[in-house]
Amino acid sequence: METVRVAVIGVGNMGSAHAKTLHEGRIQGMHLVALCDHQPRRLEQLKAMYPDVACYAEYHEMLQKTALDAVVIAVPHPIHAEIAMECMEHGLHVLTEKPMDIRVSQARKALEVAERTGKIYAIMFNQRTNPLFQRAREIVRSGELGELKRTVWMITNWYRTQHYYDSGSWRATWAGEGGGVLLNQAPHNLDLWQWICGMPVSVTAFCDVARYHHIEVEDDATLITRYANGATGLFVTSTGEYPGTNRLEISGDRGKIVLENGRLHWWQLQDAEHVVRVTSDVNSPKIPMTETEYVPDEKVEGHPWILQNFSDAILKGTPLLSPASDGPNELELSNAAYLSQWTGNCPVSLPLDQARFDHELERRQANSSYREMEETDTPDGNYSHRWQTNW
């Protein structure tokens, strides 16, 4: 194969940006041959914008009528895994938008299909391309920070207005979206948190529904986690604060790192803290340390980078930066947070009791206000600044 024939399924805000990037030929080795969106008005717009690209209202028809090698999925969250599985069964490679699904159970079913079919399955965790997060992962995973003590991520600059939530009937509903800030905005941060620090063994959460907006899901959440070695974590996110904060602090036995304002600051202890603690003959010693600061030379376009990585994985066997096999991890954190909230803010042990979560979610979906209707927005096909790392 010399060129990957690709289709975009779901051409709303996110999908329209992927479609434009692919159509402009910005992704080497990929050629856009089809688009699929079930909104009649949007479909007519797509036909006018892309006269050389086949357009379909149903992806089933597209799979039958168009020769494809891969798809990019950008539909509402609850059907990400469902469509991914059908496409892989049809012999196609898949890149799906985050989150992988709204249920860990469904995400793991999709991974089983990927393994059985041998298809490449990736997820759009575009913020993994940010050099700051890559450097933080190197420091923590190499052991240079020592044993983990505490992690704190304050990510409250995901500000959204009521207009945003009203712009799509599926938004901020249990049946249409599957959750709120933890399912829509924060999956990137939850993924990076576990990608850098590893997975905790328990989650206790407070997920406030409609604290700032007229919605049926959470727009403010606080997660308290415990790791296997006894370390603790705190994750705070919201769409109702302005200007908000984006600050990640990770403390270990040999110092700490802080990511804020587009910089990584590293305090590196000369001696491990636990050694000083038991050997020092003074009450409050000043442990010698070095301070360094890392600022990336240039910004990386995350979404096109992941698309290119996906293309290269198909054509060249290049390892995926964001394989779908990592997808259930961040989803397990948000699922556990919801289950904690639904059970009186009790600690939820990981791995998650998937059947219990699915049962509780289905109860809420049954009473959801979601009613499908035609969307009125006209996406401009550009990657919005709100989808980038916002310091």
C-alpha positions as CSV (number, residue, x, y, z in Angstrom):
1,M,0.0,0.0,0.0
2,E,1.4,3.4,-1.0
3,T,-1.5,5.6,0.0
4,V,-4.1,5.3,2.8
5,R,-7.6,5.9,1.5
6,V,-9.4,7.5,4.5
7,A,-12.9,8.6,5.4
8,V,-14.1,10.9,8.2
9,I,-17.2,9.7,10.0
10,G,-18.9,12.6,11.8
11,V,-18.1,16.0,10.3
12,G,-19.0,18.4,13.1
13,N,-16.6,20.8,14.8
14,M,-13.8,18.2,15.3
15,G,-14.4,16.1,12.2
16,S,-14.6,19.1,9.9
17,A,-11.0,20.1,11.0
18,H,-9.7,16.6,10.3
19,A,-11.5,16.6,7.0
20,K,-9.9,19.9,5.9
21,T,-6.5,18.9,7.0
22,L,-6.7,15.6,5.1
23,H,-8.2,17.2,2.0
24,E,-5.5,19.8,1.9
25,G,-2.9,17.0,1.7
26,R,-1.2,18.0,4.9
27,I,-0.9,14.3,6.0
28,Q,1.7,12.4,4.0
29,G,0.4,9.1,2.7
30,M,-3.3,9.8,3.3
31,H,-5.9,10.7,0.8
32,L,-9.4,11.7,1.8
33,V,-12.0,9.8,-0.3
34,A,-15.2,9.9,1.8
35,L,-17.1,11.9,4.4
36,C,-20.1,10.8,6.4
37,D,-22.5,12.8,8.5
38,H,-26.2,12.1,9.1
39,Q,-27.2,15.8,9.4
40,P,-29.0,16.7,6.1
41,R,-28.0,20.3,6.1
42,R,-24.4,19.6,6.9
43,L,-24.2,16.9,4.3
44,E,-25.3,19.3,1.6
45,Q,-22.7,21.7,2.7
46,L,-20.0,19.0,2.6
47,K,-21.0,18.1,-1.0
48,A,-20.6,21.7,-2.0
49,M,-17.3,22.1,-0.2
50,Y,-15.7,18.8,-1.3
51,P,-17.1,18.0,-4.7
52,D,-14.3,15.4,-5.3
53,V,-15.1,13.5,-2.1
54,A,-17.9,10.9,-1.8
55,C,-20.4,12.0,0.9
56,Y,-22.8,9.7,2.7
57,A,-25.5,10.1,5.3
58,E,-24.9,6.6,6.8
59,Y,-21.6,5.0,7.4
60,H,-22.9,1.5,6.7
61,E,-23.6,2.6,3.1
62,M,-20.2,4.2,2.9
63,L,-18.5,1.0,4.0
64,Q,-20.3,-1.0,1.3
65,K,-19.8,1.5,-1.6
66,T,-16.4,3.1,-1.1
67,A,-13.0,1.5,-1.2
68,L,-11.3,2.5,2.0
69,D,-8.3,1.6,4.1
70,A,-9.0,3.6,7.3
71,V,-11.5,5.8,9.0
72,V,-11.3,8.7,11.4
73,I,-14.3,8.7,13.9
74,A,-15.5,12.0,15.3
75,V,-19.1,11.2,16.3
76,P,-20.8,11.6,19.7
77,H,-18.9,9.7,22.4
78,P,-21.4,6.9,23.1
79,I,-21.0,5.3,19.7
80,H,-17.2,5.7,19.3
81,A,-16.4,2.0,20.1
82,E,-19.5,0.7,18.3
83,I,-18.5,2.3,15.0
84,A,-14.8,1.4,15.5
85,M,-15.6,-2.2,15.9
86,E,-17.8,-2.4,12.8
87,C,-15.1,-0.6,10.8
88,M,-12.4,-3.0,12.0
89,E,-14.6,-6.0,11.2
90,H,-14.9,-4.5,7.7
91,G,-11.1,-4.6,7.4
92,L,-10.3,-0.9,8.2
93,H,-7.8,0.7,10.4
94,V,-9.3,3.2,12.9
95,L,-8.4,6.5,14.6
96,T,-11.1,7.6,17.0
97,E,-11.6,10.8,18.8
98,K,-11.4,10.8,22.6
99,P,-12.8,9.4,24.7
100,M,-12.6,5.8,23.4
101,D,-16.2,5.4,24.5
102,I,-18.2,6.3,27.6
103,R,-17.8,2.8,29.2
104,V,-14.7,0.9,30.0
105,S,-16.5,-2.3,29.2
106,Q,-17.3,-1.2,25.6
107,A,-13.8,0.1,25.1
108,R,-12.3,-3.2,26.1
109,K,-14.6,-5.0,23.7
110,A,-13.3,-2.8,20.9
111,L,-9.7,-3.7,21.8
112,E,-10.6,-7.4,21.5
113,V,-11.8,-6.8,18.0
114,A,-8.6,-4.9,17.1
115,E,-6.5,-7.8,18.4
116,R,-8.6,-10.4,16.5
117,T,-8.6,-8.5,13.2
118,G,-5.1,-7.2,13.5
119,K,-6.1,-3.6,12.6
120,I,-4.3,-0.5,13.8
121,Y,-6.4,1.2,16.4
122,A,-5.4,4.7,17.6
123,I,-7.0,7.4,19.7
124,M,-6.8,11.2,19.3
125,F,-4.8,12.0,22.4
126,N,-3.2,15.0,20.7
127,Q,-1.8,16.6,23.8
128,R,0.7,13.7,24.1
129,T,2.6,15.5,21.3
130,N,3.4,18.4,23.7
131,P,7.1,18.3,24.5
132,L,6.4,19.5,28.1
133,F,4.3,16.4,28.8
134,Q,6.8,14.2,27.1
135,R,9.6,15.5,29.2
136,A,7.5,15.1,32.4
137,R,6.9,11.5,31.5
138,E,10.6,10.9,30.9
139,I,11.6,12.3,34.3
140,V,8.9,10.4,36.2
141,R,9.2,7.1,34.4
142,S,13.0,7.1,34.4
143,G,13.0,7.2,38.2
144,E,14.9,10.5,38.3
145,L,12.1,12.0,40.5
146,G,12.3,9.0,42.8
147,E,9.3,7.2,44.3
148,L,6.0,9.1,43.7
149,K,4.7,11.0,46.7
150,R,1.9,13.3,45.5
151,T,0.4,14.5,42.2
152,V,-1.8,17.6,41.9
153,W,-3.4,18.8,38.7
154,M,-5.5,21.9,38.8
155,I,-7.0,22.1,35.3
156,T,-9.9,24.6,35.6
157,N,-9.4,26.7,32.4
158,W,-11.8,24.5,30.3
159,Y,-14.3,27.4,30.5
160,R,-17.5,27.0,28.5
161,T,-20.7,29.1,28.3
162,Q,-24.3,28.1,28.2
163,H,-24.2,28.8,24.5
164,Y,-21.6,26.1,24.0
165,Y,-23.8,23.5,25.8
166,D,-26.9,24.6,23.8
167,S,-25.0,24.4,20.5
168,G,-25.7,20.6,20.2
169,S,-28.6,18.5,21.4
170,W,-26.3,15.7,22.4
171,R,-24.1,17.9,24.6
172,A,-24.1,17.6,28.4
173,T,-26.6,14.7,28.5
174,W,-26.2,11.2,29.9
175,A,-27.7,9.6,26.7
176,G,-26.1,11.9,24.2
177,E,-22.7,12.5,25.6
178,G,-22.3,10.2,28.5
179,G,-21.0,12.7,31.0
180,G,-19.7,16.3,31.4
181,V,-16.3,17.9,31.8
182,L,-14.7,14.5,32.7
183,L,-16.0,12.9,29.4
184,N,-15.6,15.9,27.1
185,Q,-12.8,18.3,28.1
186,A,-10.7,16.5,30.7
187,P,-10.0,13.1,29.0
188,H,-6.8,14.7,27.6
189,N,-5.7,15.5,31.1
190,L,-6.8,12.3,32.7
191,D,-4.9,10.4,30.0
192,L,-1.7,12.5,30.5
193,W,-2.0,12.1,34.3
194,Q,-1.9,8.3,34.1
195,W,0.5,8.4,31.1
196,I,3.0,10.3,33.2
197,C,2.3,9.0,36.8
198,G,0.7,5.6,36.2
199,M,-2.7,4.4,37.3
200,P,-3.9,4.7,40.9
201,V,-5.6,1.9,42.8
202,S,-8.6,3.8,44.1
203,V,-10.7,6.9,43.2
204,T,-12.9,9.1,45.4
205,A,-14.7,11.8,43.7
206,F,-17.1,14.8,43.9
207,C,-18.8,15.4,40.6
208,D,-21.1,18.5,40.8
209,V,-24.0,18.3,38.3
210,A,-25.1,21.6,36.9
211,R,-23.2,23.7,39.3
212,Y,-22.6,26.5,36.8
213,H,-24.8,25.6,33.7
214,H,-28.2,24.3,32.9
215,I,-27.2,20.8,32.0
216,E,-27.8,17.3,33.4
217,V,-24.2,16.2,33.9
218,E,-21.2,17.5,35.9
219,D,-19.4,20.8,35.1
220,D,-17.1,20.6,38.1
221,A,-15.2,17.6,39.4
222,T,-12.7,16.8,42.1
223,L,-10.9,13.4,42.2
224,I,-8.8,12.1,45.1
225,T,-6.7,9.1,44.2
226,R,-4.5,6.6,46.0
227,Y,-1.6,4.8,44.4
228,A,-0.2,1.4,45.2
229,N,2.8,2.8,47.1
230,G,0.5,5.0,49.3
231,A,1.0,8.2,47.3
232,T,-2.0,10.4,46.7
233,G,-3.3,12.4,43.8
234,L,-5.7,15.3,43.4
235,F,-7.4,16.2,40.1
236,V,-9.6,19.3,39.9
237,T,-11.4,20.4,36.8
238,S,-14.3,22.7,35.8
239,T,-15.9,24.5,32.9
240,G,-17.3,27.2,35.2
241,E,-14.2,29.1,36.3
242,Y,-12.5,32.0,34.6
243,P,-9.6,32.6,34.0
244,G,-8.9,29.2,35.6
245,T,-5.6,27.5,36.1
246,N,-3.6,24.8,34.4
247,R,-0.9,23.6,36.8
248,L,0.5,20.1,37.3
249,E,2.8,19.4,40.2
250,I,4.4,16.0,40.8
251,S,6.4,15.4,44.0
252,G,8.8,12.5,44.5
253,D,11.5,11.3,46.8
254,R,14.1,13.2,44.8
255,G,12.3,16.5,44.2
256,K,9.4,17.8,42.2
257,I,8.4,19.1,38.8
258,V,5.8,21.7,38.0
259,L,4.2,22.4,34.6
260,E,2.6,25.8,34.3
261,N,2.6,28.7,31.9
262,G,4.1,26.6,29.1
263,R,7.2,25.7,31.2
264,L,8.5,22.8,33.2
265,H,10.3,23.6,36.4
266,W,12.4,20.8,38.0
267,W,13.8,20.9,41.5
268,Q,16.2,17.9,41.8
269,L,17.5,16.9,45.2
270,Q,21.2,15.9,45.6
271,D,20.2,13.2,48.1
272,A,16.9,11.3,48.3
273,E,14.6,12.9,50.9
274,H,14.1,9.6,52.8
275,V,17.8,9.3,53.3
276,V,18.1,12.9,54.7
277,R,15.1,12.3,56.9
278,V,16.7,9.5,58.8
279,T,20.3,10.5,58.8
280,S,20.3,14.3,59.3
281,D,21.3,15.7,62.7
282,V,19.3,18.9,62.3
283,N,15.6,19.5,62.6
284,S,15.0,21.2,59.2
285,P,17.9,20.9,56.9
286,K,18.3,22.6,53.5
287,I,18.8,19.7,51.1
288,P,21.2,20.7,48.3
289,M,19.4,20.7,44.9
290,T,19.5,22.0,41.4
291,E,16.8,23.9,39.6
292,T,16.3,23.7,35.9
293,E,13.6,25.0,33.6
294,Y,12.5,23.5,30.3
295,V,10.7,25.5,27.6
296,P,10.0,23.9,24.2
297,D,11.6,25.6,21.3
298,E,8.4,25.5,19.2
299,K,4.8,24.5,19.4
300,V,3.6,21.2,18.0
301,E,0.3,20.9,16.0
302,G,-1.1,18.0,17.9
303,H,-4.0,16.9,15.8
304,P,-2.1,16.8,12.5
305,W,0.8,15.1,14.3
306,I,-1.5,12.3,15.5
307,L,-3.0,11.9,12.0
308,Q,0.5,11.7,10.5
309,N,1.5,9.1,13.2
310,F,-1.6,7.1,12.3
311,S,-0.7,7.2,8.6
312,D,2.9,6.2,9.3
313,A,1.8,3.3,11.5
314,I,-0.2,1.9,8.6
315,L,2.3,2.5,5.9
316,K,5.6,2.1,7.7
317,G,4.9,0.3,10.9
318,T,5.8,3.4,13.0
319,P,4.8,2.9,16.7
320,L,1.6,4.8,17.7
321,L,2.1,7.6,20.2
322,S,-1.5,7.2,21.3
323,P,-2.6,3.5,20.8
324,A,-6.2,2.7,21.6
325,S,-4.8,0.1,24.1
326,D,-4.1,3.1,26.4
327,G,-7.7,4.4,26.0
328,P,-9.4,2.5,28.8
329,N,-7.1,4.0,31.4
330,E,-8.4,7.5,31.4
331,L,-11.9,6.2,30.9
332,E,-11.5,4.0,33.9
333,L,-10.7,7.1,36.0
334,S,-13.8,9.0,34.8
335,N,-16.0,6.0,35.2
336,A,-14.7,5.4,38.7
337,A,-15.3,9.1,39.5
338,Y,-18.9,8.9,38.4
339,L,-19.4,5.7,40.3
340,S,-18.0,7.2,43.5
341,Q,-20.3,10.2,43.1
342,W,-23.3,7.9,42.6
343,T,-22.5,5.8,45.6
344,G,-22.2,8.6,48.2
345,N,-18.7,9.7,47.3
346,C,-17.2,6.4,48.5
347,P,-13.8,5.2,47.3
348,V,-14.0,3.1,44.2
349,S,-11.3,0.4,43.8
350,L,-9.5,-0.1,40.5
351,P,-9.8,-2.1,38.3
352,L,-13.4,-0.9,38.0
353,D,-16.5,-3.0,38.6
354,Q,-17.6,-2.5,35.0
355,A,-21.0,-4.2,35.3
356,R,-21.9,-2.0,38.3
357,F,-20.9,1.2,36.5
358,D,-22.8,0.2,33.3
359,H,-26.0,-0.5,35.4
360,E,-25.8,2.9,37.1
361,L,-25.1,4.7,33.8
362,E,-28.0,3.0,32.1
363,R,-30.4,4.2,34.9
364,R,-29.4,7.8,34.2
365,Q,-29.5,7.4,30.4
366,A,-33.1,6.1,30.7
367,N,-34.1,9.4,32.3
368,S,-31.9,11.6,30.1
369,S,-33.4,14.7,28.4
370,Y,-31.5,14.0,25.2
371,R,-33.6,14.1,22.0
372,E,-31.8,14.0,18.7
373,M,-32.4,17.0,16.4
374,E,-30.6,18.5,13.5
375,E,-27.6,20.7,14.5
376,T,-27.6,24.3,13.3
377,D,-23.9,25.0,13.5
378,T,-21.7,25.3,10.5
379,P,-18.2,24.2,11.4
380,D,-15.4,26.2,9.8
381,G,-13.0,23.3,9.4
382,N,-10.3,24.8,11.6
383,Y,-8.7,23.5,14.8
384,S,-10.0,25.6,17.6
385,H,-7.7,27.1,20.2
386,R,-9.9,25.5,22.8
387,W,-8.7,22.1,21.7
388,Q,-5.0,22.9,22.3
389,T,-3.1,22.9,25.6
390,N,-4.2,26.1,27.2
391,W,-1.8,27.5,29.8
